[in-house]
Every structure is written in C-alpha cells, then in structure tokens.
Amino acid sequence: MTSLDYVHGYTEDEANRLADQAGTLADLLHHDTQYPAGSLVLEAGCGVGAQTRILARRSPSAHFVSVDVFAKSLALAREAIEREGLGNVEFKQANLLALPFSEATFDHVFVCFVLEHLRRPEDALRALLRVLRPGGSLTVIEGDHGSAFFHPQSARATRTIECLSEAQAAAGGDSLIGRRLYPLLRSVGLDDVQVSPRFVYADATRPGWVDGFTRKTFIAMVEGAAEPAQRLGLIDQAAWEQASPT
Ligand SMILES: C[S@@+](CC[C@H](N)C(=O)[O-])C[C@H]1O[C@@H](n2cnc3c(N)ncnc32)[C@H](O)[C@@H]1O
C-alpha cells in the first residue's frame, strides 16, 4: 500500500482523527482485550500508534511489536509511546504481507481497521497466521460503514458516505468488511471464530459520543474522502458541499 491508494491518506488531520477514534472507542473496543504477562504480541498496521498506546497501557507486562508499512506514521507512533513513558513496545517498518519474523513467533496478533483497506484480506490473514504460534489468538477489529444510520435521515449525507465506500473500493478496499469477518476468518482455516459486534449510539444526552465519535471520528472520516471522491468523479465539489454532513 502506498500513500496514494490509502483512502484516508496520511495527513496530520488523519493522524488526529485516528487518535480521537481510538480514544473515544477505547472502552468499547478494548474493555476485554488484555494480554497475559510475558506474552509477545504483534500489532499489524499500527499507524500513528493510536491503538498501540491503549494496548500497551492495558497490558503493561506484555511485550508488543508494532509494525506499519509507512515510516512517517511509525515515527509518530514511537514519539507517542515515548511521551507516555511506555517501555513495552518496539516498532518495526514492515509490510504485513511479508513479515520479517519466523513462523510461530508471536503468542497473539492484533489488527485494527487495516483489513478494510487491503485488496486481498485473506492473504493478509494467512501472513499473520504464519507468525502466530499454535494455540495463540488473533484479534481483528474492523468497521462497516453500511451500518451507519441517522435521524433525520439525509439522502445527501448518505451519498457522501457512499462516496467514501466507493473511493475505498476503487483503492481495492472494502468499507463493508465488518459483516463478512466471520466467513473471511473461516475461509483461512480458522474454526474457533467468535464475533462480538460493538455499536455506537449517540444523542444529545451523550455529548462525549456526539463530539468524540459522530463529529471527530465519523464525520471527520467522511470529510476526508472529499478529495478522492471528487478526483474519481463520484461527486462534484458543489454537490459534496451541499451534501456534507457537518
Ligand atoms: C486506518 S489505519 C489504522 C491504524 C491503527 N491500526 C488504528 O486503528 O489507529 C491503517 C494502517 O494500516 C497500515 N497498512 C496498510 N497496509 C499495510 C500493510 N500491507 N502492511 C503494514 N501496514 C499496512 C497503513 O499504513 C495505516 O497506518
């Protein structure tokens, strides 16, 4: 993957959005993620370290190896971990499709919001399973943009979300991957697969979710698709501005 075919891009705004997303969703996504003392965990596609910080804090006696293909994101991730004084993470630049580790190196593997961007997520899963020891665990967290609905429903705002999905598909990804995680994981030979759906609900009585999720995570993500969507001719600028959910 290059910065050209990653639909969310590698801008400072996107780095901030990933941090907001991880912070807002921390309890929802991670309340049941804890790795045993002494275990070695691979985090694949760590980006700017937004999930890494949460993982490393929640499992202070586990050791994490966090990899990403994009060097600039890794540098930001390293800074974030050093700033927090966390000593249980090492970073490595690597393509998760060609990991520089021997078979069965890791006790656990964690991957979050990455498979949705890959042309062949099955290949990625096989590459991750190669480095996972027998009896270890693989945790996959992915979204599904088709599961978003609102009141009042707005056809124009819905169109911008579709544009994001179409731009992501044009780059080889699948923003609706959440609904097919079970068959995907089974297709690579896993037979003990447990899916735990997590939902976000926001209204005025939950201002933290309105700000942290609706505005800073979801709307910010859709807004980030304005450039690729217009470049691909999916929508023109005037229609985008009218439709924008902000
Ligand atoms: C949406 S970001 C998610 C980052 C992080 N997991 C999080 O949840 O904040 C996707 C990340 O996957 C990385 N990525 C995509 N393809 C990759 C590959 N083949 N090998 C390693 N990293 C990859 C991207 O560089 C990007 O940092």
The ligand as an SDF file (V2000), in Angstrom:
LIG
                    3D

 27 29  0  0  0  0  0  0  0  0999 V2000
   -6.7780    3.1580    9.2560 C   0  0  0  0  0  0  0  0  0  0  0  0
   -5.0960    2.9720    9.6820 S   0  0  0  0  0  0  0  0  0  0  0  0
   -5.3250    2.1620   11.2410 C   0  0  0  0  0  0  0  0  0  0  0  0
   -4.1600    2.3600   12.1620 C   0  0  0  0  0  0  0  0  0  0  0  0
   -4.3560    1.7580   13.5590 C   0  0  0  0  0  0  0  0  0  0  0  0
   -4.4980    0.3180   13.4920 N   0  0  0  0  0  0  0  0  0  0  0  0
   -5.5320    2.3960   14.2600 C   0  0  0  0  0  0  0  0  0  0  0  0
   -6.5610    1.7250   14.4140 O   0  0  0  0  0  0  0  0  0  0  0  0
   -5.4210    3.5720   14.6460 O   0  0  0  0  0  0  0  0  0  0  0  0
   -4.4940    1.6620    8.6330 C   0  0  0  0  0  0  0  0  0  0  0  0
   -2.9970    1.4500    8.7620 C   0  0  0  0  0  0  0  0  0  0  0  0
   -2.6390    0.2270    8.1180 O   0  0  0  0  0  0  0  0  0  0  0  0
   -1.3820    0.4140    7.5060 C   0  0  0  0  0  0  0  0  0  0  0  0
   -1.2030   -0.5960    6.4660 N   0  0  0  0  0  0  0  0  0  0  0  0
   -1.9330   -0.7560    5.3590 C   0  0  0  0  0  0  0  0  0  0  0  0
   -1.4610   -1.7640    4.6110 N   0  0  0  0  0  0  0  0  0  0  0  0
   -0.4050   -2.2730    5.2720 C   0  0  0  0  0  0  0  0  0  0  0  0
    0.5000   -3.3260    5.0070 C   0  0  0  0  0  0  0  0  0  0  0  0
    0.4030   -4.0680    3.8800 N   0  0  0  0  0  0  0  0  0  0  0  0
    1.4710   -3.5880    5.8880 N   0  0  0  0  0  0  0  0  0  0  0  0
    1.5800   -2.8420    7.0280 C   0  0  0  0  0  0  0  0  0  0  0  0
    0.7580   -1.8090    7.3200 N   0  0  0  0  0  0  0  0  0  0  0  0
   -0.2280   -1.5270    6.4650 C   0  0  0  0  0  0  0  0  0  0  0  0
   -1.4510    1.8280    6.9710 C   0  0  0  0  0  0  0  0  0  0  0  0
   -0.1570    2.3560    6.6830 O   0  0  0  0  0  0  0  0  0  0  0  0
   -2.1660    2.5480    8.1020 C   0  0  0  0  0  0  0  0  0  0  0  0
   -1.2490    3.0640    9.0330 O   0  0  0  0  0  0  0  0  0  0  0  0
  1  2  1  0
  2  3  1  0
  2 10  1  0
  3  4  1  0
  4  5  1  0
  5  6  1  0
  5  7  1  0
  7  8  2  0
  7  9  1  0
 10 11  1  0
 11 12  1  0
 11 26  1  0
 12 13  1  0
 13 14  1  0
 13 24  1  0
 14 15  1  0
 14 23  1  0
 15 16  2  0
 16 17  1  0
 17 18  1  0
 17 23  2  0
 18 19  1  0
 18 20  2  0
 20 21  1  0
 21 22  2  0
 22 23  1  0
 24 25  1  0
 24 26  1  0
 26 27  1  0
M  CHG  2   2   1   9  -1
M  END
$$$$
